[in-house]
Amino acid sequence: MITEKTGFSTNGYLIALIILPILVVLAIYLFASDAGKFFSALLAIVNILGFTGFFMVQPNQGKVMTLFGSYVGTVKENGLRWTIPFFVRRTISLRIRNFESAKIKVNDNQGNPIEIATIVVWSVSDTAEAVFEVDDYESYVTIQSESALRIMASSFPYDPSDDAEAEVALRSHPGEIGERLKHEVQERLGKAGITVQEARISHLAYAPEIASAMLQRQQASAIIAARTKIVDGAVGMVEMALNRLKNDGVVDLDEERKAQMVTNLLVVLCSDKHTQPIVNAGSLC
């Protein structure tokens, strides 16, 4: 495996403003003398080649250099640089990038078809691996991210089951799912010198063929949960009312009257419509 190392380069301004002008002046001086024309021509060739050794490195960029097919190093120092003219230089961006996958259809671990997409935030951390370990590292990021998304989505249910609220699911645990997805993507992209900064789900839905049925199921679950909470509250309020009436001595109810009162209060408290009161003007005896 080829790993990144620092390539040879020096300050380009020093070469451009001091070294090359001195060589130009020396070449002119030797050309003026009869005995130095050969060395003058040689210095002229060196100057011409020297100018081809200049290159610019922008912030958050790297120059991967090769010599006759061999990797000789990477230059990350910003500004005007100079290196051996025979080095072939390739620019690699080190900036953070975003990749958003297409919506793909996959089955969750319960066999339900779902549509899912992801956003992966990544950057190149090892320029040598990115260039030499894979053929096209940008295409590699795209394909491997979608592959990791498929595997991750098939490992979890879309929704947690009714009897396991703590179960990790795609919809209910976005934080845990994002960390798992990041780990899956990083495991694949690490060999290409890529560091995953963040991975998260950007789209999640049931496939169209089952979306309507699953929506009804979610609505039913929500209604049941709401009704359960209402009944719990109503029972507590009825119990409190009976205890207050007994402790304050407001009225002494027999078991039959208590049962009737409990029924009426539960109807009033648990009904989803407004109740119509009926005033009983008769005696409780």
C-alpha positions as CSV (number, residue, x, y, z in Angstrom):
1,M,0.0,0.0,0.0
2,I,1.3,3.4,-1.0
3,T,1.1,6.0,1.8
4,E,1.5,9.7,1.7
5,K,4.9,11.3,2.2
6,T,6.3,14.8,1.9
7,G,7.7,15.6,-1.6
8,F,10.6,17.9,-2.4
9,S,9.8,21.5,-3.0
10,T,11.2,24.9,-2.1
11,N,10.0,28.5,-1.9
12,G,9.2,29.6,-5.5
13,Y,9.8,33.3,-4.8
14,L,13.4,32.6,-3.7
15,I,14.0,30.7,-7.0
16,A,12.2,33.2,-9.2
17,L,13.7,36.4,-7.7
18,I,17.3,35.3,-6.8
19,I,18.5,32.0,-8.2
20,L,17.2,32.1,-11.7
21,P,18.2,35.8,-12.3
22,I,21.7,35.0,-11.1
23,L,21.9,32.1,-13.6
24,V,20.6,34.3,-16.4
25,V,23.2,37.0,-15.7
26,L,25.9,34.3,-15.4
27,A,24.8,32.8,-18.8
28,I,25.0,36.2,-20.4
29,Y,28.5,36.8,-19.0
30,L,29.8,33.5,-20.2
31,F,28.2,34.0,-23.6
32,A,30.1,37.3,-23.9
33,S,33.4,35.5,-23.4
34,D,34.8,33.2,-26.1
35,A,35.7,30.4,-23.8
36,G,32.3,30.2,-22.1
37,K,29.8,29.8,-24.9
38,F,29.3,26.1,-24.2
39,F,28.6,26.7,-20.5
40,S,26.4,29.7,-21.5
41,A,24.2,27.4,-23.6
42,L,24.1,24.8,-20.8
43,L,23.0,27.5,-18.3
44,A,20.4,28.7,-20.8
45,I,18.9,25.2,-21.0
46,V,19.0,25.0,-17.2
47,N,17.1,28.3,-16.9
48,I,14.4,27.1,-19.4
49,L,13.9,23.9,-17.5
50,G,14.0,25.8,-14.2
51,F,11.0,27.9,-15.2
52,T,8.9,24.7,-15.8
53,G,9.5,23.7,-12.1
54,F,7.2,26.4,-10.8
55,F,3.7,25.5,-9.5
56,M,1.1,27.0,-7.3
57,V,-0.6,25.3,-4.3
58,Q,-3.9,26.8,-3.3
59,P,-5.2,26.5,0.3
60,N,-6.5,23.0,1.1
61,Q,-4.9,21.5,-1.9
62,G,-2.1,19.0,-2.5
63,K,0.2,18.3,-5.4
64,V,0.9,14.6,-5.9
65,M,4.3,14.3,-7.7
66,T,5.6,11.3,-9.7
67,L,8.8,10.7,-11.5
68,F,8.8,8.3,-14.4
69,G,5.8,6.4,-12.9
70,S,7.2,6.4,-9.3
71,Y,5.5,8.3,-6.5
72,V,8.0,10.8,-5.0
73,G,5.8,12.7,-2.5
74,T,3.0,15.3,-2.0
75,V,3.4,19.0,-1.5
76,K,0.8,20.8,0.7
77,E,2.6,24.1,1.5
78,N,0.5,27.0,0.1
79,G,1.8,29.6,-2.3
80,L,4.3,29.6,-5.2
81,R,6.6,26.5,-5.0
82,W,9.4,25.1,-7.1
83,T,10.5,21.5,-7.5
84,I,12.5,19.4,-10.0
85,P,11.0,20.1,-13.4
86,F,10.8,16.4,-14.4
87,F,8.3,15.8,-11.6
88,V,4.7,15.3,-12.9
89,R,2.3,17.1,-10.7
90,R,-1.4,16.3,-10.1
91,T,-3.7,18.5,-8.1
92,I,-5.8,16.9,-5.4
93,S,-8.4,18.9,-3.4
94,L,-8.3,18.4,0.4
95,R,-11.5,20.4,1.0
96,I,-14.6,19.0,2.6
97,R,-17.2,17.8,0.1
98,N,-20.8,16.7,0.2
99,F,-22.2,13.7,-1.6
100,E,-25.9,13.0,-1.7
101,S,-26.9,9.6,-2.9
102,A,-29.9,8.9,-5.1
103,K,-33.1,7.4,-3.5
104,I,-32.6,3.7,-3.5
105,K,-35.2,1.0,-2.7
106,V,-34.2,-1.6,-0.1
107,N,-35.9,-4.0,2.3
108,D,-35.5,-3.3,6.1
109,N,-34.8,-6.2,8.4
110,Q,-38.5,-7.0,8.6
111,G,-38.8,-7.3,4.8
112,N,-40.6,-4.0,4.3
113,P,-39.6,-2.2,1.1
114,I,-38.4,1.4,1.9
115,E,-36.9,4.3,0.0
116,I,-33.8,5.8,1.6
117,A,-31.0,8.3,0.7
118,T,-28.0,9.6,2.5
119,I,-25.7,12.6,2.6
120,V,-22.0,11.9,3.2
121,V,-19.6,14.6,4.2
122,W,-16.0,13.6,3.3
123,S,-12.5,14.8,2.5
124,V,-9.2,13.4,1.2
125,S,-6.8,12.7,4.1
126,D,-4.2,10.7,2.3
127,T,-3.5,11.9,-1.3
128,A,-1.3,9.0,-2.2
129,E,-3.9,6.4,-1.3
130,A,-6.6,8.4,-3.1
131,V,-4.6,8.6,-6.3
132,F,-2.9,5.2,-6.4
133,E,-5.1,2.8,-4.4
134,V,-8.2,3.3,-6.4
135,D,-8.8,4.2,-10.1
136,D,-11.2,7.1,-9.5
137,Y,-11.7,8.0,-5.8
138,E,-14.7,10.3,-6.4
139,S,-16.6,7.4,-8.2
140,Y,-15.4,5.1,-5.4
141,V,-17.0,7.4,-2.8
142,T,-20.3,7.3,-4.7
143,I,-20.5,3.5,-5.2
144,Q,-19.3,2.5,-1.7
145,S,-21.5,5.0,0.1
146,E,-24.6,3.6,-1.6
147,S,-23.4,0.0,-0.9
148,A,-22.9,0.9,2.8
149,L,-26.4,2.5,2.9
150,R,-28.0,-0.7,1.6
151,I,-26.3,-2.9,4.1
152,M,-27.1,-0.5,7.0
153,A,-30.8,-0.1,6.0
154,S,-31.3,-3.9,5.8
155,S,-29.9,-4.3,9.4
156,F,-32.6,-2.2,11.1
157,P,-36.4,-2.0,11.1
158,Y,-38.1,1.1,9.7
159,D,-40.1,1.6,13.0
160,P,-39.5,-0.1,16.4
161,S,-41.9,-2.9,17.2
162,D,-44.8,-2.2,19.6
163,D,-43.3,-4.3,22.4
164,A,-39.7,-3.0,22.1
165,E,-39.7,0.8,22.4
166,A,-35.9,0.9,23.0
167,E,-35.2,-1.0,19.8
168,V,-33.0,1.0,17.4
169,A,-35.0,1.8,14.2
170,L,-34.3,3.9,11.2
171,R,-37.0,6.5,11.8
172,S,-37.0,6.8,15.6
173,H,-33.2,6.8,16.2
174,P,-31.5,9.2,13.7
175,G,-28.5,9.7,15.9
176,E,-27.6,6.1,16.3
177,I,-28.4,5.3,12.7
178,G,-26.1,8.2,11.5
179,E,-23.2,6.9,13.6
180,R,-23.7,3.4,12.3
181,L,-23.9,4.7,8.7
182,K,-20.7,6.8,9.2
183,H,-18.9,3.7,10.5
184,E,-20.0,1.6,7.6
185,V,-19.0,4.2,5.0
186,Q,-15.6,4.9,6.7
187,E,-14.8,1.2,6.8
188,R,-15.0,1.1,3.0
189,L,-13.5,4.5,2.1
190,G,-10.6,4.3,4.5
191,K,-8.5,2.2,2.1
192,A,-8.8,5.0,-0.5
193,G,-7.4,7.7,1.9
194,I,-10.9,9.2,2.5
195,T,-12.1,10.5,5.9
196,V,-15.8,10.6,6.5
197,Q,-16.8,13.7,8.5
198,E,-20.5,13.0,8.8
199,A,-23.1,10.7,7.4
200,R,-26.9,11.1,7.9
201,I,-30.2,10.0,6.3
202,S,-31.6,12.6,4.0
203,H,-34.7,10.7,2.8
204,L,-36.6,7.9,4.5
205,A,-40.1,6.6,3.5
206,Y,-42.0,3.5,2.8
207,A,-42.1,2.3,-0.8
208,P,-45.2,3.6,-2.6
209,E,-46.8,0.1,-2.8
210,I,-47.1,-0.2,1.0
211,A,-47.0,3.5,2.0
212,S,-50.8,3.7,2.4
213,A,-51.1,0.6,4.5
214,M,-48.2,1.6,6.7
215,L,-49.7,5.1,7.2
216,Q,-52.9,3.5,8.5
217,R,-50.9,1.4,10.9
218,Q,-49.0,4.4,12.2
219,Q,-52.3,6.3,12.7
220,A,-53.8,3.3,14.5
221,S,-50.8,3.1,16.8
222,A,-51.0,6.8,17.6
223,I,-54.7,6.6,18.3
224,I,-54.2,3.6,20.7
225,A,-51.4,5.4,22.5
226,A,-53.5,8.6,22.9
227,R,-56.5,6.6,24.1
228,T,-54.3,4.7,26.6
229,K,-53.1,8.0,28.1
230,I,-56.6,9.4,28.2
231,V,-57.9,6.3,30.1
232,D,-55.1,6.4,32.5
233,G,-55.8,10.0,33.3
234,A,-59.5,9.5,33.5
235,V,-59.2,6.6,36.0
236,G,-56.9,8.8,38.2
237,M,-59.4,11.6,38.1
238,V,-62.4,9.4,39.0
239,E,-60.4,7.9,41.9
240,M,-59.5,11.3,43.1
241,A,-63.1,12.5,42.9
242,L,-64.5,9.6,44.9
243,N,-61.9,10.0,47.6
244,R,-62.6,13.7,47.9
245,L,-66.3,13.2,48.1
246,K,-65.8,10.6,50.8
247,N,-63.1,12.4,52.8
248,D,-65.0,15.8,52.8
249,G,-68.3,14.2,53.7
250,V,-70.1,15.7,50.8
251,V,-72.2,12.6,50.0
252,D,-72.1,9.0,51.1
253,L,-72.6,6.8,48.0
254,D,-73.4,3.1,48.1
255,E,-71.6,0.7,45.7
256,E,-74.3,0.9,43.0
257,R,-74.2,4.8,43.0
258,K,-70.4,4.7,42.9
259,A,-70.5,2.4,39.9
260,Q,-73.0,4.7,38.2
261,M,-70.8,7.7,39.0
262,V,-67.7,6.0,37.7
263,T,-69.5,5.1,34.5
264,N,-70.7,8.7,33.9
265,L,-67.3,10.2,34.7
266,L,-65.5,7.8,32.4
267,V,-67.9,8.5,29.6
268,V,-67.4,12.3,30.0
269,L,-63.6,12.1,30.3
270,C,-62.9,9.5,27.7
271,S,-65.4,10.6,25.0
272,D,-64.0,12.3,21.9
273,K,-67.2,14.4,21.6
274,H,-68.9,16.9,23.9
275,T,-71.4,15.2,26.2
276,Q,-74.9,16.5,26.9
277,P,-75.6,16.8,30.7
278,I,-78.8,15.6,32.1
279,V,-80.0,17.1,35.4
280,N,-81.5,14.6,37.8
281,A,-84.0,16.5,40.1
282,G,-85.0,13.4,42.0
283,S,-83.8,12.0,45.3
284,L,-80.7,9.9,45.7
285,C,-82.5,7.7,48.2
